């Protein structure tokens, strides 16, 4: 019986170098590409760091002093890193130009986030400033509110309300002031020296106007307004009816108002070069006597309250 032939399949024997190589090692291409990309981004960021400082200084020159330099720089740095990661040199645009747009946009977004006013308020503020500038250039003088409002097609009250909105958006840095240096910018809770002087002058003129009234009118004013006496009691003292006391009171009020207007707001007083009639001449004489009754220094010494019972000097 013949002996069966055994078929033996031969396999290639690996070389020593091939046997030493690990079977599951990843291909080196992607790792090398990622490392090169990171190196490119870091190189772009390092070479263009001065660009951030330049754009931040450019922005700070056009914004209020309370805006933080560090906040804008932080926003600009982040935009630079993002621009370096997204930059594609094959588009034919230089990295400096591309990054400048991204950094400026980030700075503007940061400023909008810090601004207390809405974009509509700022847009209307620019429109008001432009209209005011055009009118001032055309007329050769500062534009008035009614002219600006007419140019914008709005009312004067609406223009004032918009100005208040812009004012409320203003911010003051308390750290930027020395100790007690910001007090002049804070709302005052007490009268200013100018307001005190003005009030004393008004009270003094009112006192003089009452003193210079004719006898019967002064009795009615002092008794009714200052002493709080009933009208019937004043009528009995003067020997007239209550309706006559009411007429005297109205006449005295008209004289007092006219005298105060003549001395405090002469531009609002009616012009009368040559008063016609005895009543007009007496009225003008009364106004002049109130104005010449005391000096300015003596009026400033007048107490803030008016005392009654003083008689007109002879």
C-alpha positions as CSV (number, residue, x, y, z in Angstrom):
1,X,0.0,0.0,0.0
2,X,1.6,3.2,-1.0
3,X,2.5,5.7,1.7
4,X,0.2,9.0,1.7
5,X,1.9,12.2,0.9
6,X,1.8,14.9,3.6
7,X,1.2,18.5,2.3
8,X,3.0,21.0,4.4
9,X,2.1,24.8,3.9
10,X,5.0,27.2,4.4
11,X,4.6,30.6,6.1
12,X,7.0,33.5,5.9
13,X,9.1,33.9,8.9
14,X,9.2,37.6,10.2
15,X,12.4,39.4,10.5
16,X,13.8,40.4,13.8
17,X,13.0,44.1,13.2
18,X,9.4,43.3,12.3
19,X,9.0,41.0,15.3
20,X,10.2,43.6,17.7
21,X,7.7,46.2,16.4
22,X,4.4,46.4,18.5
23,X,1.4,45.1,16.7
24,X,-1.1,47.8,17.9
25,X,1.0,51.0,17.5
26,X,-1.0,53.9,15.9
27,X,0.0,55.6,12.7
28,X,2.3,58.6,13.5
29,X,0.6,61.0,11.0
30,X,-2.3,62.6,13.0
31,X,-0.2,63.1,16.2
32,X,2.4,64.9,14.3
33,X,-0.2,67.0,12.5
34,X,-1.9,68.0,15.9
35,X,1.5,69.0,17.4
36,X,2.3,71.1,14.4
37,X,-1.1,72.8,14.6
38,X,-0.6,73.7,18.3
39,X,2.9,75.0,17.6
40,X,1.5,77.1,14.7
41,X,-1.2,78.6,17.0
42,X,1.2,79.3,19.8
43,X,3.6,81.0,17.4
44,X,0.9,83.2,15.9
45,X,-0.3,84.2,19.4
46,X,3.2,85.0,20.6
47,X,4.1,87.1,17.6
48,X,0.9,89.1,17.7
49,X,0.5,89.9,21.4
50,X,1.5,93.5,20.8
51,X,-1.5,93.8,18.5
52,X,-3.9,93.3,21.4
53,X,-2.3,96.1,23.4
54,X,-2.4,98.5,20.4
55,X,-6.1,97.9,19.8
56,X,-7.0,98.1,23.5
57,X,-5.2,101.5,23.7
58,X,-7.0,102.6,20.6
59,X,-10.4,101.7,22.2
60,X,-9.6,103.3,25.5
61,X,-8.9,106.6,23.8
62,X,-12.6,106.8,22.8
63,X,-14.4,105.5,26.0
64,X,-14.9,107.0,29.5
65,X,-12.1,106.7,32.0
66,X,-13.9,104.2,34.3
67,X,-13.5,101.4,31.7
68,X,-11.0,98.8,32.9
69,X,-7.9,98.3,30.8
70,X,-7.5,94.7,32.1
71,X,-11.1,93.8,31.1
72,X,-10.5,94.9,27.5
73,X,-7.1,93.2,27.4
74,X,-8.6,89.9,28.6
75,X,-11.3,90.0,25.9
76,X,-8.7,90.9,23.3
77,X,-6.4,88.0,24.3
78,X,-9.2,85.5,24.1
79,X,-10.1,86.8,20.7
80,X,-6.5,86.5,19.5
81,X,-6.3,82.8,20.6
82,X,-9.6,82.0,18.9
83,X,-8.4,83.8,15.7
84,X,-5.2,81.8,15.7
85,X,-7.1,78.6,16.0
86,X,-9.5,79.4,13.2
87,X,-7.0,81.0,10.8
88,X,-6.7,79.5,7.4
89,X,-3.7,80.8,5.4
90,X,-5.0,79.4,2.2
91,X,-7.7,82.2,2.0
92,X,-5.1,84.7,1.1
93,X,-5.7,87.1,4.1
94,X,-2.9,88.0,6.4
95,X,-3.2,86.9,10.0
96,X,-2.8,90.4,11.4
97,X,-5.7,91.8,9.4
98,X,-7.9,88.8,10.3
99,X,-7.0,88.9,14.0
100,X,-7.6,92.7,14.2
101,X,-11.2,92.3,13.1
102,X,-11.8,89.5,15.6
103,X,-10.1,91.5,18.5
104,X,-12.0,94.7,17.7
105,X,-15.2,92.8,17.7
106,X,-14.5,91.3,21.1
107,X,-13.6,94.7,22.5
108,X,-16.8,96.2,21.3
109,X,-18.8,93.3,22.7
110,X,-17.1,93.8,26.1
111,X,-17.8,97.5,26.0
112,X,-21.5,96.8,25.3
113,X,-21.6,94.4,28.2
114,X,-20.2,97.2,30.5
115,X,-22.6,99.9,29.2
116,X,-25.6,100.6,31.3
117,X,-27.5,102.2,28.4
118,X,-29.2,100.1,25.7
119,X,-28.1,100.3,22.1
120,X,-31.2,102.2,21.2
121,X,-30.3,104.9,23.7
122,X,-26.8,105.2,22.3
123,X,-28.1,105.3,18.8
124,X,-30.5,108.1,19.6
125,X,-27.6,109.9,21.4
126,X,-25.6,109.8,18.2
127,X,-28.6,111.2,16.3
128,X,-29.0,114.0,18.7
129,X,-25.3,114.9,18.6
130,X,-25.3,114.9,14.8
131,X,-28.4,117.0,14.6
132,X,-27.1,119.5,17.1
133,X,-23.8,119.7,15.2
134,X,-25.5,120.3,11.9
135,X,-27.7,123.1,13.4
136,X,-24.8,124.8,15.2
137,X,-22.7,124.8,12.0
138,X,-25.6,126.2,9.9
139,X,-26.6,128.9,12.4
140,X,-23.1,129.7,13.8
141,X,-24.3,129.4,17.4
142,X,-25.2,126.6,19.9
143,X,-28.4,124.9,18.9
144,X,-31.4,125.2,21.1
145,X,-33.4,122.2,22.3
146,X,-36.5,123.1,20.3
147,X,-34.5,123.3,17.1
148,X,-32.9,119.9,17.7
149,X,-36.3,118.4,18.5
150,X,-37.8,119.8,15.4
151,X,-34.9,118.5,13.3
152,X,-35.4,115.0,14.8
153,X,-39.2,115.1,14.5
154,X,-39.8,114.7,18.2
155,X,-41.1,116.9,21.1
156,X,-39.0,118.9,23.5
157,X,-40.2,116.7,26.4
158,X,-39.1,113.6,24.6
159,X,-35.7,115.1,23.9
160,X,-35.4,116.0,27.6
161,X,-36.4,112.4,28.6
162,X,-33.8,111.0,26.3
163,X,-31.1,113.3,27.8
164,X,-32.1,111.9,31.2
165,X,-31.7,108.3,29.9
166,X,-28.2,109.1,28.7
167,X,-27.3,110.8,32.0
168,X,-28.4,107.8,34.0
169,X,-26.0,105.6,32.0
170,X,-23.0,107.7,33.2
171,X,-20.7,105.9,35.6
172,X,-18.2,107.4,38.0
173,X,-15.3,105.4,39.5
174,X,-15.2,105.9,43.2
175,X,-11.7,104.5,43.3
176,X,-10.6,107.2,40.9
177,X,-11.3,110.0,43.4
178,X,-9.2,111.0,46.4
179,X,-10.8,111.0,49.8
180,X,-13.9,113.3,49.8
181,X,-13.1,114.4,46.3
182,X,-16.3,112.9,44.8
183,X,-18.6,114.9,47.2
184,X,-19.1,117.8,44.7
185,X,-20.5,115.2,42.2
186,X,-23.0,113.8,44.6
187,X,-26.5,115.2,45.0
188,X,-26.7,117.9,47.6
189,X,-29.1,117.4,50.5
190,X,-28.7,120.9,51.9
191,X,-29.1,124.3,50.2
192,X,-26.0,125.6,48.4
193,X,-24.5,129.0,49.4
194,X,-26.0,130.6,46.3
195,X,-29.5,129.2,47.2
196,X,-29.2,130.6,50.7
197,X,-28.3,134.0,49.5
198,X,-31.1,134.0,46.9
199,X,-33.6,132.9,49.6
200,X,-32.5,135.6,52.0
201,X,-32.8,138.2,49.3
202,X,-36.3,137.1,48.4
203,X,-37.5,137.1,52.0
204,X,-36.0,140.5,52.5
205,X,-37.7,142.0,49.5
206,X,-41.0,140.4,50.6
207,X,-40.5,142.0,54.1
208,X,-39.8,145.4,52.5
209,X,-42.8,145.1,50.2
210,X,-45.1,144.4,53.2
211,X,-43.6,147.3,55.2
212,X,-44.0,149.7,52.3
213,X,-47.7,148.9,51.7
214,X,-50.3,151.5,52.6
215,X,-51.5,151.4,56.2
216,X,-54.8,149.6,55.6
217,X,-53.4,147.1,53.1
218,X,-50.5,146.3,55.5
219,X,-53.0,145.7,58.3
220,X,-54.9,143.3,56.2
221,X,-51.8,141.4,55.1
222,X,-50.2,141.1,58.5
223,X,-53.4,140.2,60.2
224,X,-54.8,137.7,57.7
225,X,-51.6,136.0,56.4
226,X,-49.1,136.3,59.2
227,X,-51.2,136.5,62.4
228,X,-54.0,134.2,61.1
229,X,-56.8,136.5,62.3
230,X,-60.3,135.9,61.0
231,X,-61.5,138.3,58.3
232,X,-64.4,139.4,60.5
233,X,-62.1,140.6,63.2
234,X,-60.0,142.5,60.7
235,X,-63.1,144.1,59.3
236,X,-64.2,145.2,62.7
237,X,-60.8,146.7,63.4
238,X,-60.9,148.7,60.2
239,X,-64.6,149.5,60.4
240,X,-65.5,148.0,57.0
241,X,-67.3,144.9,55.8
242,X,-65.7,141.5,55.2
243,X,-66.2,141.9,51.5
244,X,-64.2,145.1,51.6
245,X,-61.4,143.3,53.5
246,X,-61.4,140.6,50.8
247,X,-61.0,143.4,48.2
248,X,-58.1,145.0,50.2
249,X,-56.5,141.6,50.5
250,X,-56.6,141.0,46.7
251,X,-55.3,144.5,46.0
252,X,-52.4,143.9,48.4
253,X,-51.5,140.6,46.8
254,X,-51.4,142.3,43.4
255,X,-49.1,145.0,44.7
256,X,-46.8,142.5,46.4
257,X,-46.5,140.3,43.4
258,X,-45.8,143.3,41.1
259,X,-43.1,144.7,43.5
260,X,-41.3,141.3,43.8
261,X,-41.4,140.9,40.0
262,X,-40.0,144.4,39.5
263,X,-37.0,143.8,41.8
264,X,-36.3,140.1,41.3
265,X,-37.3,139.6,37.6
266,X,-37.3,143.0,36.0
267,X,-37.3,141.4,32.5
268,X,-40.8,140.1,33.2
269,X,-42.2,143.3,34.5
270,X,-44.4,145.3,32.1
271,X,-42.5,148.3,30.6
272,X,-44.0,151.6,31.5
273,X,-41.9,154.6,30.6
274,X,-44.5,157.3,31.5
275,X,-47.2,155.8,33.7
276,X,-50.6,157.4,32.9
277,X,-53.0,158.0,35.8
278,X,-52.6,158.5,39.5
279,X,-53.0,154.8,40.2
280,X,-50.2,153.8,37.8
281,X,-47.9,156.5,39.3
282,X,-48.6,155.4,42.8
283,X,-47.9,151.8,41.8
284,X,-44.6,152.7,40.2
285,X,-43.7,154.8,43.2
286,X,-44.4,151.9,45.5
287,X,-42.2,149.6,43.4
288,X,-39.4,152.1,43.6
289,X,-39.7,152.5,47.4
290,X,-39.5,148.7,47.9
291,X,-36.3,148.5,45.7
292,X,-34.6,151.4,47.6
293,X,-35.7,150.5,51.1
294,X,-32.5,148.7,52.1
295,X,-29.1,148.0,50.7
296,X,-28.0,144.5,49.5
297,X,-25.9,143.9,52.6
298,X,-28.8,144.8,54.9
299,X,-31.1,142.4,53.0
300,X,-28.7,139.5,53.5
301,X,-28.9,140.1,57.3
302,X,-32.7,139.6,57.1
303,X,-34.0,136.5,59.1
304,X,-35.6,133.7,57.1
305,X,-38.9,134.4,58.7
306,X,-40.9,137.7,58.5
307,X,-42.0,139.3,61.7
308,X,-45.2,141.3,62.0
309,X,-46.0,144.5,63.6
310,X,-43.1,146.6,62.1
311,X,-44.2,150.0,60.9
312,X,-42.9,151.9,57.9
313,X,-40.3,154.4,58.9
314,X,-41.3,158.0,58.4
